[in-house]
Amino acid sequence: MDERSLVLKYILLPNGGKIPTIGLGTFIDNQYVSEGSDGKLAIAIRNAISLGYRHIDTAWMYNTEADVGCAVKEKIQDGTVAREDLFIVTKLWRNFLSHDQVSKAFHRSLKELDMTYVDLYLIHSSTGLKFNSNPRQHYPDVDDYTPYFDDVDYVDTWKEMEELVDAGLVKSIGVSNFNIQQIERILAVARHPLSVVQVEMHPYLSQSDLLQFCRKRNIVVTAYSPLAWGGQPLPKPPAPVPLNENPTVKSIALKHKKSPFQVVLRYELQLGVAVIPKSTNQKHIHENFHVFDFKLSKEEMRDIASLNINYRLLDQHKFKGHVHFPFCDEEV
Ligand SMILES: NC(=O)c1ccc[n+]([C@@H]2O[C@H](COP(=O)([O-])OP(=O)(O)OC[C@H]3O[C@@H](n4cnc5c(N)ncnc54)[C@H](OP(=O)(O)O)[C@@H]3O)[C@@H](O)[C@H]2O)c1
């Protein structure tokens, strides 16, 4: 294995820590009840840790923090890893952006995780929703969210996130689903580094401006939905073919004797980002981690980059009109 491949396994963070570039995503649609230690997610996380994954991505909104906590505890107890070997990420949901909610919401997450600190805490979205007394009701039960928009300024939320770093409860902080202007507003006041920006990114959504901006500002980018949802049909017309059926990706995969999804993940790693593919399938979890033993050429990188069509999978249309809506320049 060449040195460059080894370097790709971690990216340094401003606080001197490092983020493992391959993480396991844990968003499972409609998971509203933790399945516990025998559930498919906990099994997947334990398998992933045994295979070498050290970065796990969860969020209050996914309702998977308890499963992450329970799987991690078992892998620590069986001696596979120590807590400090792992990089655990969770996120502050939209209902808790106001200054009096941030610490309470964080402590709820910490309790679900059954941990004493998290490695990275992200503001999940810039678009707040009014606080609801049931913290598990993530969205209003109506089609029109407009009356529930909360225009709380995420810069004030950020200041509360910094308090969590001061208290030693969080090692790094960052944001998710923010645009460049919103990130700049935070950078203008930040006492602690904005270490990571987590955004949707895959060959159909290159995020090249954001990537360039983050490189200049020493911010690590984590790509979510890095496989553009695997082999599932893509939702909005004009939908491109799933990446494993894309002829460019397929021919590069054939040449390297790798799967199309391994090529996609390798492409993203070579762009200098971390990736968090979700899988509960043992074979896929294994496949997604084995992307360090080959290298894409400049031409192959360029060919994959040419697939960009700014195609966003995440459906945000219900937040259009929110004062802090981040994707104003796009059809969503
Ligand atoms: N910050 C945010 O707002 C945000 C938004 C969305 C997602 N995320 C995070 O990012 C993670 C990943 O994103 P995502 O789940 O939307 O999409 P994704 O990782 O691009 O795709 C997940 C899909 O791909 C399949 N898959 C995974 N590896 C595969 C392989 N090697 N071959 C074939 N199929 C494969 C999975 O099925 P199997 O389980 O059957 O393998 C699953 O259906 C989430 O779980 C979450 O942690 C963050």
The ligand as an ORCA input file, in Angstrom:
! r2SCAN-3c Opt
* xyz 0 1
  N     -26.651     15.502      7.611
  C     -27.723     15.139      6.956
  O     -28.691     15.898      6.782
  C     -27.791     13.753      6.382
  C     -28.757     13.455      5.413
  C     -28.782     12.170      4.889
  C     -27.862     11.216      5.326
  N     -26.952     11.527      6.298
  C     -25.983     10.515      6.817
  O     -25.325      9.916      5.715
  C     -25.505      8.507      5.743
  C     -25.480      7.915      4.352
  O     -26.431      8.515      3.508
  P     -27.700      7.741      2.908
  O     -28.050      6.651      3.841
  O     -28.726      8.764      2.585
  O     -27.195      7.207      1.498
  P     -26.005      6.295      0.939
  O     -25.046      5.940      1.996
  O     -25.514      6.964     -0.292
  O     -26.785      4.991      0.445
  C     -27.348      4.077      1.342
  C     -27.966      2.961      0.507
  O     -26.950      2.303     -0.267
  C     -26.973      0.898     -0.040
  N     -25.585      0.444     -0.076
  C     -24.579      0.777      0.780
  N     -23.423      0.204      0.398
  C     -23.696     -0.508     -0.718
  C     -22.912     -1.323     -1.572
  N     -21.605     -1.500     -1.350
  N     -23.527     -1.918     -2.638
  C     -24.853     -1.737     -2.859
  N     -25.645     -0.962     -2.093
  C     -25.072     -0.354     -1.034
  C     -27.618      0.736      1.323
  O     -28.315     -0.502      1.399
  P     -27.837     -1.680      2.391
  O     -28.079     -1.210      3.796
  O     -28.709     -2.816      1.992
  O     -26.382     -1.938      2.102
  C     -28.617      1.898      1.343
  O     -29.820      1.523      0.696
  C     -26.844      8.356      6.497
  O     -27.070      7.041      6.962
  C     -26.653      9.373      7.582
  O     -25.808      8.868      8.602
  C     -26.871     12.794      6.797
*
